[in-house]
Amino acid sequence: MNGLPRTTREIQTKAGTMADRCDAVRRRLQQGLVIPAHPLALTAERKLDERRQRALTRYYIEAGSGGLAVGVHTTQFAIRQPEIAMYPSVLQLAMQTAREYAQHPLMIAGVLGDTEQALAEATLAQDSGYDAVLLSLGGLGHWSEDELVAHCRRIGEVLPVMGFYLQPAVGGIQLSYRFWRRFVEIETVIGIKIAPFSRYFTLDVVRAVVDAGRHGDIALYTGNDDTILHDLLTPFTFLNRNPQDGALEVRIVGGLLGHWAVWTRAASRILEQVQAVTQARAPIPTELMQLAYQITDSNAAFFDAANAYRGCIPGLHEVLRRQGLLEGIWCVDPEECLSPGQSEEIDRVYRQYPHLNDDDFVAQHRDRWLS
């Protein structure tokens, strides 16, 4: 016996287990992964289409995704409503399907709501075998900074936490540099999805991580679907406190993106190109800079930027429907549909940038994924 009371040993064991889990998730995130935000497959009656939901998960894994984010904005927050109650089934179905693969992806569960709800969702994710949570603070704009930080710390006692700066246009709240500076001091924070669609707010997050000295163990991921390649290609350079130590360079290493829920095979190959360039510290090829605006233009069509993103989820569904992975573009909310002219915009980017789609890859494997 080590002489410690049983309860003390249990606390130390639990702490050690969480630290080990955080380290394991950090190592995977720091590799720089393609992490699609998983959509929701529904029938015409707006019930969960389990066959097509499994097919989507298989598609993302075989397209080269290193992780999957389930129960997030792209999965539709409405699946938590009591009359819908799909959240547990969606989480468990994705995990069951991922386990078909010997090397299954890093599984991240979207978690939101007040502390009671978020704890219940995080516990479900833990019980279902998820590796981490993506913690949204949407709807908590009336909370104080102290309350937000305490909330995040509490959820981090259940699973490693990936912070989430969701843009206000789709339900997020504006978060200050001061909040992020305190947030990154939470030991169980292992990454941040930066998705405010703002260069100012993006810099707030990066600065907070650097100023806290946690740039070595918090993985930064872009969620700025409007500027994916710019984020991935940009080195953020800061002077060290001691100028004699030179400059400190920090990078956004991967993406957790709704945009990567479509044309995922092409996205995986583009990230490989970016990593080859950044690791070699080579000049950025003109072709990658051209891809950057082409991807942004495609995103404008998918996300319905012209209409304040009202059609962002149906836009992704429409691409998956055209590929035969979804039967229709139905959302939980019947009012959530394509905006006028959005389908024509998707036609346009298909014609303009045929090298960005992965229709041939999907066609080759679709029937097996749907079986």
C-alpha positions, 0 to 999 in steps of 0.5 A, spaced: 500 500 500 502 507 498 499 509 505 494 514 501 487 514 503 483 511 498 479 517 496 486 521 495 488 515 490 482 515 486 483 523 485 490 522 483 488 516 478 483 520 475 487 526 474 493 522 471 488 519 467 485 525 464 492 528 463 494 522 459 488 523 455 489 530 454 496 529 452 494 523 447 488 528 444 494 533 443 498 529 439 493 527 434 491 534 433 498 537 433 499 533 427 494 537 423 488 534 421 482 534 416 476 534 421 469 535 417 463 538 421 458 532 420 452 533 417 445 530 419 442 525 414 434 525 414 428 522 411 423 526 408 419 525 414 425 528 418 427 522 421 434 520 422 436 516 416 441 511 419 443 508 413 445 515 409 448 517 416 453 511 416 455 512 409 457 520 411 461 517 416 464 512 412 465 517 406 469 522 411 474 517 414 475 514 407 476 521 404 482 522 409 479 525 415 483 525 421 477 526 425 470 527 426 466 533 429 459 530 431 453 534 434 456 541 432 452 546 428 453 543 421 449 537 425 444 542 427 443 544 434 436 543 434 437 535 434 437 537 442 430 539 442 426 534 447 421 533 441 427 531 436 431 528 441 436 525 436 443 527 439 444 521 443 443 517 437 447 521 432 453 521 437 452 513 438 451 512 430 457 516 428 462 512 434 459 505 432 461 506 424 468 509 426 469 503 430 468 499 423 475 502 421 482 499 425 484 506 425 478 510 427 478 518 427 479 522 433 472 523 435 469 530 437 462 531 440 459 538 440 457 540 447 453 546 448 448 549 453 448 551 461 453 547 465 447 542 467 446 541 459 453 541 457 455 536 463 450 531 461 452 532 453 459 531 455 458 525 460 454 522 454 460 523 449 465 520 454 460 514 455 460 513 448 467 513 447 469 520 444 476 523 445 474 530 446 468 535 446 468 542 442 465 546 447 460 552 444 458 558 448 452 560 444 446 562 448 451 564 454 452 571 452 448 574 458 453 570 463 459 574 466 466 572 464 468 568 471 461 564 469 464 562 462 471 560 465 468 556 471 463 553 466 469 551 461 473 548 467 467 544 469 466 541 462 474 539 462 473 535 468 469 530 464 473 530 457 479 534 454 476 541 451 476 544 444 474 551 445 470 554 439 469 561 437 463 561 433 461 567 429 455 571 432 451 570 425 450 563 426 449 563 434 455 564 437 457 570 442 463 575 441 469 573 446 474 578 448 482 577 448 481 577 456 476 571 456 481 567 451 487 569 455 483 566 461 480 560 458 487 557 455 490 557 462 485 551 463 489 545 463 484 540 460 484 545 454 487 541 448 485 545 442 481 551 439 477 552 433 477 559 431 471 560 427 469 568 428 469 569 421 474 575 423 481 577 422 481 581 429 477 576 433 482 570 430 488 574 432 485 575 439 485 567 440 492 566 437 495 572 441 492 569 448 495 562 446 502 565 445 501 570 451 499 564 456 505 560 453 501 555 451 502 555 444 506 548 444 500 544 447 494 547 444 493 546 437 489 551 433 484 549 428 481 554 423 473 554 423 473 560 418 470 557 412 471 564 408 479 564 409 481 556 410 487 556 406 489 563 408 489 561 415 493 555 414 498 558 410 499 564 415 505 564 420 503 568 426 510 571 428 511 574 435 517 577 439 519 573 445 519 577 451 526 577 451 528 580 444 534 576 444 531 570 443 528 572 437 521 571 434 516 566 436 512 563 430 505 560 431 501 556 426 494 554 425 495 547 423 488 544 421 481 545 420 475 543 423 470 545 418 463 545 415 466 546 408 470 540 409 463 536 410 463 536 402 469 535 397 472 532 403 477 528 399 480 534 395 480 538 402 485 532 404 489 533 399 490 540 399 492 540 406 497 535 405 500 540 400 499 546 405 503 541 410 509 540 405 510 547 404 510 549 411 514 544 413 519 545 408 519 553 409 518 554 402 515 560 398 508 559 397 506 556 390 502 561 386 497 555 385 495 555 392 494 562 393 489 561 387 486 555 390 485 560 396 480 564 393 477 559 389 475 555 395 472 562 398 468 563 392 466 556 393 464 557 400 460 563 399 455 558 394 455 553 399 454 557 405 449 562 402 454 568 404 449 573 400 444 571 405 447 572 411 448 564 411 441 562 412 442 557 407 449 554 410 446 547 412 442 546 406 447 548 401 452 543 404 446 538 403 445 540 396 452 538 394 451 531 398 445 530 395 448 531 388 453 526 389 448 521 392 450 521 399 443 524 401 436 523 399 434 530 400 436 536 403 431 536 409 433 539 415 430 539 422 427 546 421 422 545 415 423 553 414 431 551 413 432 551 406 436 553 400 435 561 398 433 563 392 439 563 387 443 559 391 442 552 387 445 556 381 451 559 385 452 552 387 452 550 379 457 556 378 462 554 382 461 546 380 463 549 373 468 554 375 472 549 379 471 542 377 478 540 380 475 542 387 470 537 387 471 529 389 465 527 385 468 521 382 471 518 388 464 518 391 461 515 385 466 509 386 465 508 393 458 510 394 454 504 393 459 500 398 458 506 403 450 505 403 450 498 404 
